[in-house]
Amino acid sequence: MSLHAAQSAPALRGSAASAWVSPGIERRAIKRNSAHDWKRKKIDVVYLTVGGIPVLCWQWLFYSGRLRKSRRNALPKGLQASLEQVVARSSNNSWDFIKDAPGPPEIRSWQKDDCRLGVAITNKGLQGAVAEELLEKYGHASASLGGRLCFPWSGAPEGPVLHGASRVVSLFLLGFTEDLQQLRSSNDLYSALEHYVRSVATKQIRSVLSSALRQQNSIRPLLFTAKCRVNKMGSEKLAFGADAEWTQLKTSIRNGIKEATGWTFEARSSAVEVPVIAFIGEDHLAIGVEAPEPAEDRGVRFPWIRVPRPGMETQLAGAMAVLAVGKTRPHSGVFVDLTCGMGTLLLAVARLYDQSAPILIGRDSDQTKIHQCKSNFSACSLDSSWIKLGDAREPEALADISDGSVDAVLCDLPCGAQYKAGADHESYAQFLAQAARILRPGGRCVLLSTRRNLLARAASHGPWKVAAHWRVGRGEGNIRQSQLVALERLGDQPQLR
């Protein structure tokens, strides 16, 4: 068997592999598979002994069958080349944003100017969308800090309201290579780290607390927790030395904050008042306080915590809503979700309007989802009269919406095993045709799908100009790669075919 075939074959999991895989490779393969299931297209490098030939043949036949199927679904070369201009390859890709974004030198210059710094946490691939939101809304540039979005901030201690971010962290400590080198050279790494965190937190941590927390802190000690994150596996070893122990590093950071503030450590997240988070990269240590979820007092219509059952990741819905509304937000608008589900995309649009509410129109062919959507709308005091049962692929479902009367269309298109019925080229083309009919010229159609080729094929026909697009990760570990694209409606209204 060739090395290429051995590298491509999926690995067996569990005790059945022990008789076939050499011990060292077996441990690595099983460890990787415990975090990333091979069914999720994570393929391990496995070398098999001679006795493993029957298993290898079975694995290779299974894998090659999937390969032949993917080739059958591939687009013709000429068509694929034209579609790449729409969504496949572009410098506007968010993974390229992290690669090409300014890094530590830019962040160091902000430090020298005594700027307060923040970090925005979001899905892999959404950093570019969040960076644009930050620039357009607040006029702040951003840079990459170990793959995370870092930015200077001069406003409220809680940081900016970023709808495309799941969390915003206001930093009170940021050390780079020279600081880490000094810690590594000390006689006791953990005592030195604890002292370093304590000395900085004593001076700076209260500056990133909200006014309400500062007031509470003047009365009694606050409850805090301290979490640590690495930007990639093994970063703590590169930062603090090969002998650094993860548990002791976390304990040193927690003890340093506790001694600096007199706060009480609380393991239960529901009771925590100050969630502290530390980011450890191979060339930096950053520690900050996670901002609370934005509410009405910070310019959003309602907090996400009020929604009983959000159907998708709220930061992804928020980023799509920002793209749909665009730079010039109308005083009030009309927004349509062709497959509304539980209404998360429409709720994300409503959060952008803290004064007058937009008209929110949703369709879904599942009665249960319609009921859940109306329940979510009711919890947020929104009008759900335009949420109706109907298949948006059929003209009758949107017959009550006039041509060119909608400001934006949003849609998390059907994809995956659960929604096979609508995950085909004909369905995607019908969704896009309906969107082209109801959108006004200049209106936006913001789409998301894991079926990248289907989306590209459908978007290549019709009166569309690409306004923005990113590949984004979804789900646990960002393993579901999806295409997010914002199309702008061009020209006069076409006749629906």
C-alpha positions, 0 to 999 in steps of 0.5 A: 500500500502506498504512503499516500493511501495509508495517510488518507485512510480513516483510523479505527477507534477503540480496542479493535485497533490495538491488534493492527496499529503500531503502539505509538501511532495508535495512541496518537490516532485514538487521542485525536479521534476522541476530540474529532470524530473521523465521521466529521472528515477528520482523517488521521495518519495511521501506519498498519502492520502486515497483519492489518491488510484486510482492515486497510483494504476495507477502510480504503474501499470505504474512503475511495467510495466517498471520494468517487461520490464527491467527484460525481458532485463536482462542478465542471471545470469551466463553471467552477472557475467562474464561480470562484469569483463569486465565493470560492477564492478571494482576499476577502476571506476571513482566514486570510484576514487573520493571516494578513492582519497586523500583529504584535508590533501594531498592538505594542504601539497601542500599548505605548499610546496607553490605549486600553485593549480588548479582544473579540471572541467569535467563530473561526472565519468571522474575525473579518466580519467583526473587524469590519463591524468594529471599524464601521461602527466605532472607527477602530482598527484591529490586529491579530493576537494569536489568531484572536481579534485585538483592538484599542478601545477608549469607550466604556470599560465593558468594551464595544457592542459587537453583534458578530462576537460571542464575547468581548474581553477587556484586557488589563494585562498583556505581556509579550516575549520579553516578559515571558522570557523573564518569567522563564528565567526565574528560579520558581516559574509559578511564584514569579507568574503569581507575583507578575499577575498580582502586581499588574492586577493591583493597578489595572483590573478595576479599570476594566470593571463596569460602574455597577461592579465597581460600586459593588466592590466598594461594599463587599468582595466580588465573586470571580472565576479565572479560565485559561485558553491557549491559541493552539495546542502546546502554546503554554509549553512554548510560552513558559517552558517545556516543563510548565504544568497547565494546572499550576499555571492556572492556579498561579494566575488565579491566586495572583488575582485573588491576592490583588483584589481580595475577591472570592473565587467561585467555581460555579459559573452561575454565581460569578460576577467577574469572569476573568479569562487568560489567553496564552500564546507562544509569544504572549500572555493576555488577561482580561475581564469578560464583558457582560452580555449587552442589554437595553442600556447599551443600545440593543433592543433586548439581550439574547438571554431573553430568547427561550430557544435560539436556533443557531449561534447568536454571534453568527446570526448577529454577523449576518444581521449586520451584513444584511442591514449594511452601512446605511441603516434605514430608520425602519426596514423590511427583512425576510428570512426564507427558512426562519426556523426559530427566528434567530436571524430575524431576532438578530436584525431586531436587536440592531434597532433600539428605537422603531422595530423593523418589519420581520417576515419569516416562512418555514415549512415546519409547523413546530418551528413556526410555533417556536419562532412565535414564542421567541418573538413574544418573549422579546415583545416583537410582532410575529404576525408576519411569521407564517407556515409556508415553503419559500421555494413556492411563489404562493408562500411569498405572494403577499410580499410585493416585488422590490419591497424588501430591504434584505433577505437572510437565510440559513439555507437547508444543508446536512442530513436533517434538511436533505429535501431542500439541499439541492440545486433546484431548491437553492435556485428557487430560494434565490429567485424568490429573493431577487423578486422581493428585494429592492435594487441595492438590497442585500441577500445574506446566505449561509450554507455548508453546501458551498458548491450549491450556493456558488452555483445558485449565486452565479445566476441572477442580478447579484453582486458580491458584497462580502463573503467568508468561510466560517466554522460552525458548531463545537470546535468550528468543525462545520465549514460553511460559506457566508456570502452577502449578495447585493441586488442589481438592476431592474426587477426580473420576471420570476421563472 
